[in-house]
Amino acid sequence: MMMKSNKHSFFILMNASLGLLTCFVYLYTWVAFSFMESMWSWEPLLSLAGSITIFIIWNVYMLKREQKRYWAQAIFSYLGSIAIFAYFLT
C-alpha cells in the first residue's frame, strides 16, 4: 500500500519533529538534573530512551500497513534532524 502525499509529508515532518524534541528533552534533563556531570549520566539517558521509545511507538502506529522502506525514511528523518541540531549547536 502506498502512502498518500499528505500523509507522507506529515509522517516525515513528525519524525523530524520527534528528533528535535529528543534533542531538547535530552539537553533539558541534562541541564536540570546533572549539569556539571557527564552528559552520559542516568537522567539524560533515561530521557533519551523514552524519546526513542516514543519514536518507535509512533512509527509502529503509522507504518502498520505500509512498506518497510518507510522505516528507512523514518529513521533518516529522525537522525537527520538530530544531526542538523547538533551541527548548529556547535
C-alpha positions in Angstrom: 0.0 0.0 0.0 1.4 3.4 -1.0 1.3 6.3 1.4 -0.6 9.4 0.1 1.3 12.6 -0.3 -0.2 14.5 2.6 0.2 11.5 5.0 3.8 11.0 3.8 4.6 14.7 4.4 3.1 14.6 7.8 5.0 11.4 8.6 8.3 12.9 7.6 7.6 16.2 9.4 6.5 14.4 12.6 9.7 12.2 12.6 11.9 15.3 12.2 9.9 17.0 15.0 10.4 13.9 17.2 14.2 14.1 16.5 14.3 17.8 17.6 12.1 17.1 20.6 14.6 14.3 21.5 17.4 16.8 21.5 15.6 19.4 23.5 14.4 16.9 26.1 17.9 15.3 26.4 19.5 18.7 26.9 16.8 19.9 29.3 17.2 16.9 31.5 21.0 17.2 31.4 20.8 20.8 32.5 18.1 20.3 35.1 19.5 17.2 36.8 23.2 16.8 36.2 24.7 19.9 34.6 28.2 19.7 36.0 28.4 15.9 35.5 28.9 13.9 32.3 26.2 14.1 29.6 26.0 10.3 29.9 24.5 10.2 33.4 21.3 8.4 34.2 18.7 11.1 33.9 19.6 12.3 30.3 20.0 8.7 29.2 16.5 7.8 30.5 15.0 10.7 28.7 16.9 9.6 25.5 15.5 6.1 25.9 12.0 7.5 26.5 12.2 9.6 23.4 13.4 6.7 21.2 10.5 4.6 22.6 8.1 7.3 21.6 9.7 7.4 18.1 9.3 3.6 17.8 5.7 3.6 19.0 4.7 6.4 16.7 6.2 4.7 13.7 4.7 1.3 14.6 1.3 3.0 14.7 1.9 5.0 11.5 3.5 2.2 9.5 1.5 -0.9 10.5 0.2 -1.4 6.9 2.9 0.3 4.9 6.0 -0.9 3.2 9.3 -1.5 5.0 11.1 1.2 3.1 9.2 3.8 5.1 11.1 2.7 8.2 14.3 3.8 6.5 12.8 7.2 5.7 11.6 7.5 9.3 15.0 6.7 10.8 16.7 9.0 8.3 14.5 12.0 9.1 14.7 11.3 12.8 18.5 11.0 12.9 18.9 13.7 10.2 17.1 16.3 12.4 19.3 15.3 15.4 22.4 15.7 13.3 21.4 19.1 12.0 20.5 20.2 15.5 23.9 19.0 16.8 25.7 20.8 13.9 24.1 24.1 14.6 24.6 23.7 18.3 28.4 23.6 18.0 
